[in-house]
């Protein structure tokens, strides 16, 4: 029904659980893309595929897709059962959640970190500050990679647990606590609509022009 | 635990239920008739079905029609109805009477995931998809149902983000076994989720309305995050592959923001984008929402913009604003406070990050 004439078969090289109910699926890269783009992923050639941000660098040999299992989801419970050697069906990359090389903020919640990991692995982390929100200390996927590159510009905001050097609360709480925010930098948002809308309101309230806020929503 | 609802099921589903309950097969048509052709609210009122079979049905199912729990009336006659949609969840529908027609603006989701900068519904985030029954119930339970001439899916939610229930609801509204409405009296409005839009265009004849709000990629991106996924140019390219020379219409919704999307350049770009497409553009006054960085264009600017489009053959109108005083106008529907209150009472959380 959807995209089915545009899907291409690829073979899964790995599908590993990186946290409770969260998986990183990999397959060999056979196309070019830009950081911030998505692909549609389906379990077979005829089913309705779902869109996922690419979570790996543009020059990597493999493409990564980060997903969490939605218990009632049509795809993710079955995606999680895939093993190396199984086939999936993907679309060509599309989308335009692009980031420039200027100073900017990456703000993500949960698996909304995916496009920023692609940007990180594509060498775009210079001048960037990352706020990552998660419910638990185990929700900070790719923590070490981000910490190694971004250092103190990597801020984890945990809403349900306390941890060393972790802000206690949501990303929105962190932003509300800040006295001021630069109005000449870009703010890239990726996550649930609740997070994106609330974060955007806070940024606008703190004087950030709405034109500097670039948001990607999950649907 | 609440029972499953009958209202919103199609004949095939009812046939299956009848079979599972061991009822005579003709009962299926009787049930469908009671649901969509008659004015009852309970299974017990299905008087041509034996009491034994009604009891069998009632043991597993509720009829599923819910009356609005609250209404407000605007000074211009527009009415806003609040319907329950599950525990602590609500949706709004706006009834807009006019001289020659009466339109109901229905919701397709509780909340919305799309996060458009100018929309009040988007500010409450997403809570749930509506079932086909919950969508059609807004029409079925409307006190003014007998006067209703048109239905627009322009209330809370993005219809193409809930495509299966959307299509099922359209089937109920337009089928002979259902409400038997003409698809020419129904318009589905979307921000342009391409796969579901294609499915919609391929499978029924209802009108389509697309929220454009800017013809420029970069600018639309800042107003509507969906532009990152499905660009307006791609949406229009797909629409142009369908036949619009018959009775089916496509229109483009365009909220006008002062100094942002109301310039000659915007009009020119829209003319270019819509070139070759038989369509209409509805220019809409912006109804400010709390904390918005946007301002609405003044009336003279809207008139000038409309005339620029029309002069180049893009038929345009300025849509009359209705129900602003009761927050029923375009982009103002929201049940966030009610939902929050319900969750606070349960000592629970509304947000999931």
Contacts between the chains, C-beta under 8 A, distances in Angstrom:
chain1	res1	chain2	res2	distance
A	1	B	195	7.6
A	1	B	199	5.9
A	2	B	195	3.6
A	2	B	196	7.5
A	2	B	198	7.4
A	2	B	199	6.9
A	3	B	195	6.0
A	36	B	228	7.8
A	38	B	229	6.9
A	48	B	195	7.6
A	51	B	229	6.8
A	94	B	229	7.6
A	95	B	228	5.4
A	95	B	229	5.4
A	96	B	217	7.4
A	96	B	221	7.2
A	96	B	227	7.4
A	96	B	228	5.1
A	96	B	231	7.2
A	97	B	228	4.5
A	109	B	353	3.9
A	110	B	353	6.2
A	133	B	353	5.3
A	134	B	353	7.9
A	135	B	353	7.4
A	159	B	353	7.1
A	170	B	351	7.4
A	170	B	353	6.1
A	171	B	353	7.5
A	191	B	353	6.2
A	192	B	113	7.7
A	192	B	125	7.0
A	192	B	126	7.6
A	192	B	352	6.3
A	192	B	353	5.8
A	193	B	111	7.8
A	193	B	112	7.0
A	193	B	113	4.3
A	193	B	114	6.8
A	193	B	115	4.7
A	193	B	122	6.8
A	193	B	125	5.1
A	193	B	126	5.3
A	194	B	125	3.4
A	194	B	126	7.3
A	194	B	350	7.7
A	194	B	351	5.2
A	194	B	352	6.7
A	194	B	353	6.6
A	195	B	351	7.7
A	195	B	353	4.5
A	196	B	115	4.9
A	196	B	225	6.9
A	197	B	115	5.0
A	197	B	122	5.8
A	197	B	123	5.5
A	197	B	125	6.3
A	198	B	125	8.0
A	198	B	351	7.6
A	200	B	115	7.5
A	200	B	117	7.1
A	201	B	123	7.5
A	201	B	291	5.3
A	204	B	291	6.5
A	204	B	293	5.1
A	205	B	291	6.3
A	209	B	293	7.4
A	210	B	117	6.2
A	210	B	222	6.1
A	210	B	293	4.6
A	210	B	294	7.6
A	211	B	222	5.3
A	213	B	222	6.9
A	214	B	221	6.7
A	214	B	222	7.3
A	214	B	228	7.9
A	215	B	115	6.2
A	215	B	225	4.4
A	215	B	228	7.9
A	216	B	225	6.1
A	216	B	228	5.4
A	216	B	229	8.0
A	217	B	113	6.0
A	217	B	114	6.5
A	217	B	115	4.8
A	217	B	225	4.6
A	217	B	226	7.5
A	218	B	113	7.2
A	219	B	113	4.2
A	219	B	114	6.9
A	219	B	126	7.9
A	219	B	158	7.7
A	219	B	161	5.6
A	219	B	193	7.9
